[in-house]
Amino acid sequence: MSVIRSVAAQWNKAEFAHKLEIYLSQDSAINDFFVGVTNRTTLCTLIAAMVELPAEINNKDFKIDQNQVFDYFFQCFYLLFIKEIEHHTLTQAEQLILSIAVYFANKINKQKSCSDITHIQKSSYIITAMSRLESIRKKTVHHAKIWGVIKPVSCLARNIGFQLNFVASHNDSVQACKPQIIMTLLIVKILIKNEILFCSPMMTFLPALRLKSENLSI
């Protein structure tokens, strides 16, 4: 019986994906989204696997309307929003689902007079959440670029830290290490400016750095 149920469930998902694909193909604006590798069949199959299927899917007279489609995209948007927040990565098909969800949200917002209040609230949620997500994406890209130079900077800072620890016990070596101290200060300022947290190897030399920078009036 479990095998039969499993086959039936897969059949229902395939039938749902097919009907959803037919609906989406009728909107020329949505067709413009499919410019990459992902096609409508792939997208609809993914959505069918993510959402709760309607009970009347087996009814021959069952047709998908805009409100139902928006509900399906809202369900997917909610799940994918959480996924990107936690893992910072989505597939092309998942990115496409977010984009089309925003399209439907904007469309419903323009039709407020004939839209259900629940759908209006959901559309506002999608638009607000997407705006926040785009802001997070920009910060993630920015930090990724910064972290691209963190490793070599950390190695440089570690080497300078060894010298500064030596300088801490030899006051006559302060002037000799002045260039290294200045360079280290510049590195620290850059990292602070870009909101990068210090790793433990870098933290070890900061007390000596502060002491010597005061002596050098930097």
N, C-alpha and C positions, 0 to 999 in steps of 0.2 A: 504493500500500500504506500509505503514511503517513497518508493521509486515512482509510482504513478503520480503522487502529489508533486514530486519534484519535476517530473516531465510537464505536468499541467501548469505549474508555476512558471517554468521556462517558456511555455507556449504563450501564456498570458502576457509575459514581459515582451516577447517578440511581437505579439499582436498590438500591444500598447505602443511600442516603439514605432511600429509601422504607421499607426494612425497619427501619432505625434509628428512623424516625418512628413506625412501628407499635409497636415495643418501648417507646419512651418514653411513648406515649399510654396504655399500660397501667398506668403508675405515677401514681396520683393526686397524690402528693407533688410529682412533677416538673411536673405540670400547673399547680401553684400558682406556678411560676416564670414562666410566660408571661402576665404581666399588662401588658406594654408593647407596643410596636409589633412586636417580633420574634416570629414564630410558630414552631411546630415545623418546618415545611417549610424555612423560611429557615435555621434553626439546623442542621438535619441536612444541608442542602446545603453549608453552610460547613464542617461537620466532614468531609464526604466529600471536599472539596477539600484538606483539610489532612492527613488521615491516610493511611497505607499500607493500601490495600484488601486484604481477605483473598483468598487465591487461589481459594477455593471459592465466591466470590460468585455465579458462574453456575450453581452447583448448585441445582436446584429444592428440594432438601431442606435447604438451608442456612438455619439460624435463628440469630439473634443472642441470646446469653445475657448475664448480668450481667457476667461476667469479661471478655468481649470488649468490651462497651460501656465498661467502666471503662478498659480499655487504650486505646480510642480517645480517651476524654476525657483520659486521662493524656498522650497524645501532644500533644493540643491545648493542654492546660494548660502543658506544658513550653515550647512555642513562644510562647504568649501571655504567659507570665511574663517571658520574655526581652524580648518586644516592649514590654511596659509598663515594664520597668526601663530600657530604652534610650530610649523615646520618650514615656513618661508619658501615653499615651493609648490607649484601646481603644474599639471600637464597642460599641453596646448588645448585639449578638449575641455578640461576643467576651467581654464581661463576663458574659453569661449562661452561656457555656461554662465559665468559671471557677467560677461559683456551683454549677452542676450537678456539676462535677468534685469540688468540696468535699463536696457532698451524697453522692455515691457513696463518697468516701473515708471519711466518717464512718459510712456504712452498713456498709462492709467492716470498719472497726475494731470495730464492735459484733458482727460475726460472725466473729471471729478463729478460733474453733474449727473453722469449716468453710471458711475462706478459705486460699488458697494463700499461702505465705510471701512470694512475690514481690509479690503484690497488697497484702499488709499493709505491706510496705516502701514501695511506691508510694503507698499511702494516707497513710502517715506523712509522706512527702516533700511531698505536696500540702498537708496540714494545716499543716505547719511553714512551707512556702514562702508560703502564703496569709497566715499570721500576719505574716510579714515584709513581705509586699506591702502589707498594710493599714497597717502602721507607716510604710512609705515614703510611702503615699498621704497620711497625716495630715501628715507633714512637708512634702510637696509643696504641699498646700493651705495650710499655715501660711506657707510661704515665698512662695507666690503672693500672699497677702494683704499680706505685708510689702513685696514688690516693687511692689505697687500704689502705694505712697507713696515709693518710692526715687527716682523721677525728679524729682518736685518738691523732695524733700529734697536731691538732688544739686545742683540749680540753686541752691537757697538756700545750700548749703555752698560752692559755687563763688563766689558773690557775696561771701560772708563771707570766703572765702579771699583774694580780692583786697584786701579791707580789712586783713586780718591781715598780708599781705605788706607793705602800706604801713606798718602799725604797727610791723613789725619794724625799720624804719629810722628811726622817729620815736618815741622813748621817751615824749615828752610827750603822745602820742595814746592811751596805754594806757587811761587812765580813760575817755576819750571813747568807746572801742570796747568797754568792759566788757560792755554788754548783748549785743552780737553774739558776744563770746567765750563768755559763759555759755550762750547759745542753741546755739552750735556744740558746746560740750561736752555738752550734753544730747542733741543729735542723735547724736553719736559714741557716747555711753553706750547709747542705745536700739538703735543698729545692732549694737553689740558684744553686747548682751544677747540679741538675736534672731539672732546668728550670721550676720550679713550681711557679706560681704566688701566692702571699700572699693574703689570704682572709682578710676581714676587721677586724675580731677579733684579728688576729695576728699583724696587722699593728699598733694597739693601743699601744702595749708595746715597740715598737722598739725605740722611742726616749729615754725612760728611760733605755733601754738596752744599747744603745750606751753610755749614760752618765756613767752608772755604770761600763761598761767594760773598759772605759778609766781610771776610778778611780782604778780599780783592775789590770790594765796593762795586760789585756788578749789579 
